[in-house]
Amino acid sequence: MNTTRLSSKGQVIIPKPLRTAHHWETGQELVVVDMGDGILLKPKTPFEETALSDVASCLNYAGKPKTVDDMNAAIKQGIKDQYQ
């Protein structure tokens, strides 16, 4: 178990093995979430979280609806093209 101390300035050093495991570099912005009995540190995402319903309207498609088989075939072809 990794431990750390709170400095007189309210700073906490995140142990190197944890920074490495999470790929956190100097300057990484973190979101601090109050969990009641502690805090949770999460990397700040570059974009605000959204639901599919918030962005689906930008996916206008005029044409015959694609089947799951059509989509699977397109994915398979894309992978094949990428690795040939």
MDTraj code that builds the backbone (N, CA, C; nanometers):
import mdtraj as md
import numpy as np

residues = "MET ASN THR THR ARG LEU SER SER LYS GLY GLN VAL ILE ILE PRO LYS PRO LEU ARG THR ALA HIS HIS TRP GLU THR GLY GLN GLU LEU VAL VAL VAL ASP MET GLY ASP GLY ILE LEU LEU LYS PRO LYS THR PRO PHE GLU GLU THR ALA LEU SER ASP VAL ALA SER CYS LEU ASN TYR ALA GLY LYS PRO LYS THR VAL ASP ASP MET ASN ALA ALA ILE LYS GLN GLY ILE LYS ASP GLN TYR GLN".split()
xyz = np.array([
    [0.0849, -0.1178, 0.0000],
    [0.0000, 0.0000, 0.0000],
    [0.0892, 0.1238, 0.0000],
    [0.0579, 0.2175, -0.0875],
    [0.1309, 0.3439, -0.0945],
    [0.0700, 0.4421, 0.0054],
    [0.1546, 0.5192, 0.0708],
    [0.1060, 0.6233, 0.1616],
    [0.1730, 0.7545, 0.1262],
    [0.1115, 0.8636, 0.1693],
    [0.1654, 0.9968, 0.1460],
    [0.1208, 1.0861, 0.2601],
    [0.1685, 1.2094, 0.2631],
    [0.1321, 1.3036, 0.3687],
    [0.0778, 1.4315, 0.3068],
    [-0.0059, 1.4987, 0.3809],
    [-0.0573, 1.6288, 0.3421],
    [0.0408, 1.7342, 0.3920],
    [0.0889, 1.8215, 0.3025],
    [0.1849, 1.9244, 0.3424],
    [0.1123, 2.0404, 0.4100],
    [0.1903, 2.1311, 0.4676],
    [0.1317, 2.2487, 0.5327],
    [0.0611, 2.3388, 0.4311],
    [0.0923, 2.3226, 0.3036],
    [0.0276, 2.4004, 0.1973],
    [-0.0899, 2.3256, 0.1345],
    [-0.1276, 2.2116, 0.1914],
    [-0.2400, 2.1345, 0.1393],
    [-0.2047, 2.0493, 0.0184],
    [-0.0767, 2.0276, -0.0035],
    [-0.0337, 1.9495, -0.1189],
    [-0.0125, 1.8025, -0.0807],
    [-0.0425, 1.7166, -0.1771],
    [-0.0242, 1.5728, -0.1588],
    [0.0595, 1.5220, -0.2753],
    [0.1586, 1.4413, -0.2464],
    [0.2390, 1.3796, -0.3518],
    [0.1775, 1.2439, -0.3825],
    [0.1430, 1.2247, -0.5094],
    [0.0901, 1.0955, -0.5525],
    [0.2118, 1.0072, -0.5803],
    [0.2192, 0.8907, -0.5155],
    [0.3358, 0.8045, -0.5329],
    [0.3621, 0.7705, -0.6800],
    [0.4899, 0.7659, -0.7143],
    [0.5328, 0.7434, -0.8528],
    [0.4706, 0.6187, -0.9163],
    [0.4623, 0.5046, -0.8466],
    [0.4014, 0.3876, -0.9115],
    [0.2571, 0.4140, -0.9572],
    [0.1834, 0.4934, -0.8812],
    [0.0461, 0.5254, -0.9203],
    [0.0441, 0.6233, -1.0376],
    [0.1314, 0.7238, -1.0354],
    [0.1388, 0.8184, -1.1473],
    [0.1756, 0.7448, -1.2758],
    [0.2704, 0.6534, -1.2657],
    [0.3134, 0.5760, -1.3821],
    [0.2000, 0.4863, -1.4325],
    [0.1337, 0.4173, -1.3416],
    [0.0259, 0.3257, -1.3791],
    [-0.0882, 0.3977, -1.4502],
    [-0.1126, 0.5227, -1.4115],
    [-0.2229, 0.5992, -1.4708],
    [-0.1768, 0.6935, -1.5816],
    [-0.0469, 0.6901, -1.6130],
    [0.0112, 0.7743, -1.7179],
    [-0.0113, 0.9228, -1.6893],
    [0.0027, 0.9632, -1.5634],
    [-0.0117, 1.1027, -1.5228],
    [0.1251, 1.1681, -1.5242],
    [0.1375, 1.2708, -1.6049],
    [0.2617, 1.3455, -1.6167],
    [0.2493, 1.4783, -1.5426],
    [0.3599, 1.5484, -1.5270],
    [0.3600, 1.6804, -1.4655],
    [0.2602, 1.7695, -1.5382],
    [0.1786, 1.8398, -1.4623],
    [0.0799, 1.9298, -1.5209],
    [-0.0552, 1.8661, -1.5461],
    [-0.0670, 1.7362, -1.5221],
    [-0.1952, 1.6671, -1.5420],
    [-0.3022, 1.7336, -1.4568],
    [-0.4127, 1.7713, -1.5175],
    [-0.5241, 1.8278, -1.4422],
    [-0.6099, 1.7135, -1.3905],
    [-0.6474, 1.7243, -1.2641],
    [-0.7278, 1.6207, -1.2001],
    [-0.8578, 1.6806, -1.1482],
    [-0.9646, 1.6041, -1.1564],
    [-1.0925, 1.6413, -1.0974],
    [-1.0958, 1.5784, -0.9587],
    [-1.1335, 1.6562, -0.8583],
    [-1.1395, 1.6082, -0.7208],
    [-1.2867, 1.5875, -0.6848],
    [-1.3218, 1.4630, -0.6482],
    [-1.4596, 1.4291, -0.6158],
    [-1.4669, 1.3922, -0.4681],
    [-1.5552, 1.4586, -0.3946],
    [-1.5752, 1.4295, -0.2525],
    [-1.6587, 1.3021, -0.2401],
    [-1.6016, 1.2003, -0.1773],
    [-1.6703, 1.0720, -0.1622],
    [-1.7252, 1.0514, -0.0210],
    [-1.7254, 1.1555, 0.0595],
    [-1.7755, 1.1438, 0.1952],
    [-1.6651, 1.1069, 0.2915],
    [-1.6114, 0.9866, 0.2797],
    [-1.5052, 0.9426, 0.3708],
    [-1.3673, 0.9568, 0.3083],
    [-1.3594, 1.0222, 0.1931],
    [-1.2324, 1.0427, 0.1251],
    [-1.2550, 1.1199, -0.0032],
    [-1.1537, 1.1242, -0.0852],
    [-1.1664, 1.1914, -0.2140],
    [-1.1237, 1.0968, -0.3255],
    [-1.1729, 1.1245, -0.4444],
    [-1.1378, 1.0488, -0.5632],
    [-1.0732, 1.1459, -0.6602],
    [-0.9563, 1.1113, -0.7122],
    [-0.8891, 1.1921, -0.8126],
    [-0.9075, 1.1253, -0.9483],
    [-0.9600, 1.2015, -1.0442],
    [-0.9811, 1.1498, -1.1789],
    [-0.9176, 1.2459, -1.2772],
    [-0.8587, 1.1947, -1.3845],
    [-0.8021, 1.2858, -1.4834],
    [-0.9124, 1.3694, -1.5471],
    [-0.8839, 1.4965, -1.5665],
    [-0.9801, 1.5841, -1.6311],
    [-0.9836, 1.5496, -1.7787],
    [-1.1024, 1.5283, -1.8316],
    [-1.1162, 1.4954, -1.9723],
    [-1.1135, 1.6238, -2.0546],
    [-1.0629, 1.6163, -2.1771],
    [-1.0543, 1.7377, -2.2583],
    [-1.1906, 1.7895, -2.3022],
    [-1.2923, 1.7058, -2.2942],
    [-1.4260, 1.7451, -2.3355],
    [-1.5238, 1.7223, -2.2208],
    [-1.6260, 1.8043, -2.2154],
    [-1.7298, 1.7861, -2.1159],
    [-1.8028, 1.6554, -2.1450],
    [-1.8363, 1.5796, -2.0401],
    [-1.9079, 1.4544, -2.0593],
    [-2.0455, 1.4829, -2.1174],
    [-2.0857, 1.4017, -2.2160],
    [-2.2164, 1.4158, -2.2773],
    [-2.2802, 1.2793, -2.2919],
    [-2.4100, 1.2796, -2.3115],
    [-2.4832, 1.1559, -2.3368],
    [-2.5022, 1.1436, -2.4876],
    [-2.5234, 1.0236, -2.5360],
    [-2.5441, 1.0022, -2.6781],
    [-2.6604, 1.0861, -2.7287],
    [-2.7642, 1.0983, -2.6471],
    [-2.8807, 1.1765, -2.6888],
    [-2.8459, 1.3239, -2.7104],
    [-2.7413, 1.3727, -2.6433],
    [-2.6990, 1.5121, -2.6598],
    [-2.6320, 1.5367, -2.7948],
    [-2.5698, 1.4351, -2.8508],
    [-2.4935, 1.4532, -2.9738],
    [-2.5485, 1.3763, -3.0934],
    [-2.6434, 1.2874, -3.0723],
    [-2.6932, 1.2036, -3.1816],
    [-2.7586, 1.2852, -3.2920],
    [-2.8116, 1.4015, -3.2595],
    [-2.8778, 1.4816, -3.3621],
    [-2.7798, 1.5310, -3.4679],
    [-2.6506, 1.5306, -3.4375],
    [-2.5523, 1.5742, -3.5366],
    [-2.5159, 1.4610, -3.6320],
    [-2.5713, 1.3443, -3.6119],
    [-2.5404, 1.2283, -3.6952],
    [-2.6472, 1.2062, -3.8011],
    [-2.6821, 1.3107, -3.8736],
    [-2.7859, 1.2993, -3.9762],
    [-2.7390, 1.2051, -4.0861],
    [-2.8248, 1.1122, -4.1216],
    [-2.7942, 1.0163, -4.2273],
    [-2.9167, 1.0040, -4.3153],
    [-2.9014, 1.0361, -4.4408],
    [-3.0107, 1.0227, -4.5368],
    [-2.9774, 0.9048, -4.6265],
    [-3.0483, 0.7993, -4.6105],
    [-3.0237, 0.6810, -4.6918],
    [-3.0884, 0.5598, -4.6276],
    [-3.0693, 0.4470, -4.6928],
    [-3.1246, 0.3223, -4.6416],
    [-3.0553, 0.2889, -4.5093],
    [-3.1323, 0.2539, -4.4063],
    [-3.0707, 0.2188, -4.2779],
    [-2.9761, 0.0986, -4.2935],
    [-2.8654, 0.1023, -4.2224],
    [-2.7676, -0.0061, -4.2269],
    [-2.8061, -0.1136, -4.1254],
    [-2.7844, -0.2382, -4.1633],
    [-2.8096, -0.3491, -4.0711],
    [-2.6830, -0.3731, -3.9887],
    [-2.6975, -0.4531, -3.8854],
    [-2.5815, -0.4899, -3.8044],
    [-2.4808, -0.5654, -3.8907],
    [-2.5304, -0.6495, -3.9800],
    [-2.4408, -0.7228, -4.0703],
    [-2.3632, -0.6270, -4.1609],
    [-2.4316, -0.5209, -4.2111],
    [-2.3634, -0.4201, -4.2933],
    [-2.2513, -0.3529, -4.2137],
    [-2.2808, -0.3162, -4.0890],
    [-2.1821, -0.2488, -4.0051],
    [-2.0649, -0.3413, -3.9730],
    [-2.0949, -0.4676, -3.9419],
    [-1.9885, -0.5640, -3.9133],
    [-1.8987, -0.5850, -4.0356],
    [-1.9592, -0.5894, -4.1539],
    [-1.8819, -0.6065, -4.2771],
    [-1.7914, -0.4850, -4.3005],
    [-1.8424, -0.3649, -4.2733],
    [-1.7629, -0.2436, -4.2913],
    [-1.6454, -0.2410, -4.1937],
    [-1.6690, -0.2816, -4.0697],
    [-1.5622, -0.2871, -3.9696],
    [-1.4560, -0.3885, -4.0120],
    [-1.5020, -0.5051, -4.0549],
    [-1.4098, -0.6101, -4.0995],
    [-1.3247, -0.5606, -4.2157],
    [-1.3880, -0.4913, -4.3115],
    [-1.3144, -0.4395, -4.4267],
    [-1.2148, -0.3326, -4.3845],
    [-1.2549, -0.2469, -4.2913],
    [-1.1651, -0.1422, -4.2420],
    [-1.0424, -0.1993, -4.1751],
    [-1.0607, -0.3030, -4.0955],
    [-0.9473, -0.3689, -4.0293],
    [-0.8580, -0.4364, -4.1337],
    [-0.9213, -0.5020, -4.2300],
    [-0.8460, -0.5695, -4.3357],
    [-0.7618, -0.4677, -4.4133],
    [-0.8214, -0.3535, -4.4485],
    [-0.7502, -0.2498, -4.5240],
    [-0.6351, -0.1914, -4.4422],
    [-0.6541, -0.1790, -4.3122],
    [-0.5525, -0.1197, -4.2271],
    [-0.4288, -0.2084, -4.2140],
    [-0.4458, -0.3377, -4.2142],
    [-0.3352, -0.4294, -4.1888],
    [-0.2848, -0.5024, -4.3123],
    [-0.3196, -0.4550, -4.4288],
    [-0.2673, -0.5168, -4.5525],
    [-0.1603, -0.4328, -4.6133],
])
top = md.Topology()
chain = top.add_chain()
for i, resn in enumerate(residues, 1):
    res = top.add_residue(resn, chain, resSeq=i)
    for name in ("N", "CA", "C"):
        top.add_atom(name, md.element.get_by_symbol(name[0]), res)
traj = md.Trajectory(xyz[None], top)
